[in-house]
Amino acid sequence: MVKKIVASGANVLLIQKSILKDATNELSLHFLAKKGIMVVQDIERDEVDFICKSIHAIPVAHIDHLTADKFGHAELCEQTRLEDDTKIFKITGLTKAKTVSILVRGSNPLVIDEAERSIHDALCVIRSLVKSKALITGGGSVELEVASKLHEKATTMKGLEAIIFRNYAEALEIIPYTLAENAGINPINVVTELRNRHSKGEKYAGISVKKGNIVDNMKNETVLQPALVTQSALTLATEVVRMILKIDDVVMTAR
């Protein structure tokens, strides 16, 4: 087996923990070390895809399939120690990779979990901006503006369509209502005032939690969010309602 690995031209082996648990012993590691081949054991299953994408490698299930076309490439693979003597394995110098690892450390698991959640939230914001390069104002301004337009449209319609548009608008008004309620502001007065302002054309008017009142332009408060978040929320909410109504044939849905 060592001869086959040497013949393939590999100089670093990454071994998955669950599948090849007993694949190595002290003698095999000794022979591989003499041939200048580094062995990294205990690679977790959920790390395999990320590593393969990073180094552009293809996982190999059997040693007979170990060929050069499946190898990844990196300038340096090294095992280092942190200040607290924790061992980490680093792969650097990846010319084709567009990935990066973030090492999160903390005094206890709760701190680490909270930091991981914060990083994940920040990455989700960046992902949304990359997919759709657009920002919208927050503070309930967008929801009230859409609700205002739907109310205007409903006045020009009759029958079931008018009811649907009106109820959709009322559902959107729940968002600024809840925001005002959580901020300790009178939600009924706030939503009523916001509705009046948006009907007059103040489309950026929204709720400022810090000031505890309505501001004319949420852009000046730098309260912004990715447009994709609101678009996805409206799309998914609409699909859920359509699905529920279709269950018992409450409404006929046709395209």
C-alpha angles and dihedrals in degrees: 000000000000090000091053091050091049092047091053091061097237117146100180126046122197109195122197112234102221100043102038099033095141098025095113135048134177093271095052091046089050093053092045091050090052088055091050095250118144117216122204113190134187097044105171119237094239090054096056097080093047093049093046092051091047098050095028094239132146119226114245120212098188132033091234088065093055101119133152094251089066096051125110122217133224135157096229138016114183142159114225137173129233126221092274091051093257112154119229131176116222129197112191138167098053104166098186100034124107095187134098135190122226116205110210118197131178145159093257140004093263092059091047093049092050092048090049091051091049092050091047091051091049092049090050090054091051091047091052091050092048092051094044117018096209137106128199132192120262134206092090092294096124094046092049092047092052090045090051092053091047091051090051091049092048091059090062094051136072138211125000095350092058091051091050093050092046094049092046089054092049090050091054090052089063089075097062088037090058092043091054091046092052091048091055094249125132100266097199094053092043096050091045091051092045091050090053093049094049091048086057092054101264093134095166095054113122147145119289108205092191094053094036095226145070119290126200097229124024090194089070088055090051089233100150137149137184112277090223091067094059093040091053092046093052093044095049094044091051092048091050092052092047090050093050092048092049094054095078096022091253089155132015110245118201136159 
